[in-house]
Amino acid sequence: MTQTPIRLTVNGRMHDVNADPDTALLYVLRNDLELNGPKYGCGLGECGACAVLIDGVAARSCVIPINGCVDRDIVTLEGLGSRDHPDPVQEAFIAEQAVQCGYCLNGMIMSTKALLLRTPHPSETELLEALRYNLCRCGAHIEIMRAAMRAAGALAEAQD
């Protein structure tokens, strides 16, 4: 049986993917498109390591089938910025050294970015709420929160 390619827009580029429509987006991103920002954590959509932005909203790519992503704008960690020109959220996480093992970092950055897209001047409570479902086993929560607050400040200044 021949499969019809599924067209996905990832990081501003169109990709035709030959995979079962029920394949989790995470597998296509990592295995087919070689985008390794999103991580496989729990496989249940609970830890946040696999987070991406879909139409500007943080989403768990390990539980979203690719057929639900057609005609949607998908952004991975790699699509936010580059090594030479990181996104302000990425810059804030670097400046605050908000990482230990780094496994949760993708989800923390993508969830922070999603919040800042919809709420450019979030309160600390809003930041805590946005990050509460991203698990960090290393205990780098203080640095992560400082980075999120820094990013909110940097983005707020850029928009004023």
DAURFEN-V862473 format. One line per field, one symbol per residue. phi: phi as a letter, one per 40 degrees, with the letter a starting at -180 (. if undefined). psi: psi as a letter, one per 40 degrees, with the letter a starting at -180 (. if undefined). burial: b if it has 16 or more other C-alpha atoms within 10 Angstrom, else e. A space follows every 10 residues. Layout:
BEGIN
phi=???
psi=???
burial=???
END
This chain:
BEGIN
phi=.cccdbcbbb fgbcbcbcad dcccddcccc cccfbbccbc bbgbgbcgcc cbcbfgbcbc ccbbccccbc gbcbbbdccc abdcbccdcc dcccccfcab cgccddcccc ccdcccccbc bccccccdcc cccbcbccgc cccccccccc cccccccccc
psi=hhihihhihh feihhhhgih dehhdddddd ddefhedhih cdeefddede hihhfehhih eeehideeeh fihhhidded aiddgiiddd dddddefgic dededddddd ddddddddgd giiddddddd edehhheeff dddddddddd dddddddde.
burial=eeeeebbbbb beeeeebebe beebbbbbbe eeeebbbbbb bebebebbbb bbbbebbbbb bbbbbbbebe eebbbbbbbb beeeeebbbb bbbeebebbe eebbbbbbbb bbbbbbeeeb bbeeeebbeb beebbbeeeb bebbbbbbbb bbbbbeeeee
END
